[in-house]
Amino acid sequence: MIAIDSIIKLNTSVVFVTRNAEVGLGVPGLLLGANPLGLNQIIEDPDAQQSADGLVLSSMRNQFVATISANRLQFDDRSEERPARQDFPDRVTRAAEFIGRSSNQAYSAVVIIFEIEASPAINVLPSETMLNLFVKPDVLAGTRYNAMGAAARLWYSADDRTYEFRLEPRGNQYNGRDYFAHLNIGVMLPGTVPSPAWLSRVLYEEYEEFKSFLSEIPKISERSKPW
């Protein structure tokens, strides 16, 4: 189905959700007047821009982007390293701690996001392969329609983590030639920022599990088919 050795990393993100995200403090409330460029000890030569998503601090040198919004902090690794640059977990946790102290905020959850693209193992459109894997052949029986393609979305859990998985053709188009996969992993927090060592370990372990899950999809599909 997917040629695992063809995987290209598109993005790795870590998101911290504030405890009073439902209140919506706004960026000034999160920072409580602190100079956001105080983060320049963590993010080298940051460029600050205001966008619809919040205050964006980006560093070409660190291949690192931080987005500070009303309810959450998002950190993106823009390097080609998998799952992220070696210094990414340290910058993420230090920045989250700095902002938490500046705003007297605690975090309720951390979310890890992986996005990749990959080529098909055989010369068949991903949408057609997924139709054959996930959809009953007679799904449109009794109608005038013929099913052409499909995509997949699945929610699951393990231990203290919840997962949202999406697999679709690149560009979410029927005739997309490559696969696009998105994995969202949620972990509840006791209010404190986890250590860099914990984040580094979880990033690596979950990325390897993600690749393994992708390779197992045809077997999972065969086991779950009701027909």
C-alpha positions in Angstrom: 0.0 0.0 0.0 2.5 2.7 1.2 6.2 2.5 0.3 7.5 3.1 3.8 11.0 4.0 2.6 9.5 6.8 0.5 8.1 8.7 3.5 8.8 12.5 3.5 8.2 14.4 6.7 6.0 17.5 6.2 5.8 18.7 9.7 6.2 17.8 13.4 4.3 19.9 15.9 3.8 20.1 19.7 0.8 21.9 21.0 0.2 23.0 24.6 -3.4 23.7 25.6 -3.9 26.1 28.5 -6.1 25.2 31.4 -8.5 28.1 30.8 -8.6 27.7 27.0 -12.4 27.9 27.2 -12.1 31.4 28.6 -9.9 32.7 25.8 -7.4 35.1 27.4 -6.0 36.4 24.1 -2.3 36.8 23.4 -1.8 39.8 25.7 -3.5 37.8 28.5 -1.2 34.9 27.9 1.9 37.0 28.1 0.6 39.5 30.7 2.6 42.3 29.2 5.9 40.3 29.0 8.0 41.1 26.0 7.6 38.0 23.7 11.0 38.7 22.3 12.3 37.6 25.8 12.1 34.2 24.1 15.1 35.1 22.0 17.3 33.3 24.6 15.4 30.1 23.5 14.6 31.0 19.9 17.6 32.4 18.1 17.0 35.6 16.0 13.2 35.3 16.1 11.1 37.1 13.6 7.8 38.3 15.1 4.7 38.5 13.0 1.0 38.9 13.9 -1.3 36.5 12.0 -4.9 35.3 12.1 -3.6 32.4 14.2 -1.8 34.6 16.8 1.6 35.9 17.4 4.1 33.9 15.3 7.8 33.8 16.2 10.0 32.1 13.7 13.7 31.3 13.5 15.3 30.2 10.3 18.5 29.4 12.2 16.6 26.9 14.5 14.1 25.8 11.8 11.6 26.5 14.5 8.2 28.3 14.6 6.2 29.2 17.7 2.6 30.4 17.5 1.1 31.9 20.6 -2.7 32.2 20.4 -5.5 32.8 22.9 -5.9 29.2 24.0 -2.7 27.3 23.0 0.9 27.3 22.1 2.0 25.6 19.0 5.6 24.7 18.2 6.6 23.5 14.7 9.8 21.8 13.6 10.6 22.8 10.0 13.7 20.7 9.6 13.9 17.5 7.5 15.1 15.5 10.5 12.8 12.8 11.7 10.8 13.2 13.8 12.4 16.5 14.7 15.7 18.3 15.2 17.6 17.0 18.3 17.3 20.4 20.0 13.5 20.7 19.3 12.2 19.1 22.6 14.5 21.4 24.7 13.4 24.6 22.9 9.7 23.5 23.1 9.7 22.8 26.8 11.8 25.9 27.7 9.5 28.2 25.6 6.4 26.6 27.2 7.8 27.1 30.7 8.7 30.8 29.9 5.3 31.6 28.6 3.6 29.7 31.5 5.6 31.7 34.0 4.9 35.0 32.2 1.2 34.4 32.2 0.8 32.4 35.4 -0.8 29.7 33.3 -0.9 25.9 33.6 -1.4 23.5 30.8 -4.1 20.8 30.6 -2.8 18.8 27.7 0.0 18.4 25.2 -0.7 17.3 21.6 1.9 15.9 19.2 1.2 16.1 15.5 3.0 14.2 12.7 2.3 14.9 9.0 4.0 12.9 6.3 3.6 12.1 2.6 4.6 8.9 0.9 4.4 7.1 -2.5 2.2 4.1 -3.1 3.9 0.8 -3.2 2.2 -0.1 -6.4 1.0 2.1 -9.3 -2.6 2.5 -8.1 -4.2 5.7 -6.9 -4.3 5.9 -3.1 -8.0 6.8 -3.2 -8.7 3.5 -5.2 -6.5 1.4 -2.9 -8.3 2.8 0.2 -11.7 2.2 -1.4 -10.8 -1.5 -1.8 -9.4 -1.7 1.7 -12.0 0.1 3.7 -15.3 0.2 1.9 -17.7 -2.7 1.1 -17.9 -3.3 -2.7 -21.7 -2.9 -2.7 -21.7 0.2 -0.6 -23.7 2.1 -3.2 -25.9 -0.8 -4.3 -29.4 0.3 -5.2 -28.3 3.7 -6.3 -27.1 5.0 -9.7 -23.7 5.8 -8.3 -20.4 4.0 -8.6 -17.8 4.4 -5.8 -14.5 5.7 -7.2 -12.3 6.3 -4.1 -12.1 6.7 -0.4 -10.1 8.2 2.5 -9.8 7.1 6.1 -10.2 8.7 9.5 -9.9 6.8 12.8 -9.9 7.6 16.5 -8.4 5.2 19.0 -6.7 5.2 22.4 -3.9 3.5 24.3 -3.0 4.0 28.0 -3.3 7.7 28.8 -3.2 8.8 25.1 -5.8 9.4 22.5 -5.2 9.4 18.8 -6.8 10.9 15.7 -5.5 9.4 12.4 -6.2 10.5 8.9 -5.1 8.9 5.6 -6.0 10.4 2.3 -4.6 11.2 -1.1 -2.2 14.1 -1.2 -4.2 17.3 -1.6 -7.4 15.4 -0.5 -8.2 14.9 -4.2 -9.4 11.7 -5.8 -6.6 11.7 -8.3 -3.8 12.5 -5.8 -0.8 10.4 -6.7 0.7 10.2 -3.2 -0.5 9.4 0.3 -0.9 12.1 3.0 -1.1 10.9 6.6 -1.8 13.0 9.7 -1.5 11.7 13.3 -2.7 13.7 16.3 -1.7 12.3 19.8 -3.2 13.9 22.9 -1.8 13.5 26.4 -3.4 15.0 29.5 -1.0 17.0 31.7 -1.1 17.7 35.5 -0.5 21.4 34.8 3.3 21.2 34.5 5.5 21.1 31.4 7.0 17.7 30.8 10.8 17.4 30.6 12.8 17.6 27.4 13.8 14.0 27.9 10.2 12.9 28.1 9.2 14.8 25.0 12.2 13.6 23.1 11.4 10.0 24.0 7.7 10.3 23.2 8.4 12.0 19.8 10.7 9.2 18.8 8.6 6.3 20.1 5.3 7.6 18.6 6.9 8.4 15.2 8.2 4.9 15.0 4.8 3.5 16.0 3.2 5.7 13.4 5.4 4.2 10.6 4.6 0.7 11.9 0.9 1.5 12.0 1.0 2.7 8.4 2.7 -0.5 7.3 0.2 -2.7 9.1 -3.0 -1.0 7.6 -3.6 -3.7 4.9 -3.4 -6.4 7.6 -5.7 -4.4 9.9 -8.2 -4.0 7.1 -8.3 -7.7 6.3 -8.9 -8.6 9.9 -11.7 -6.1 10.3 -13.6 -6.7 7.0 -17.2 -7.8 7.7 -17.5 -9.3 4.2 
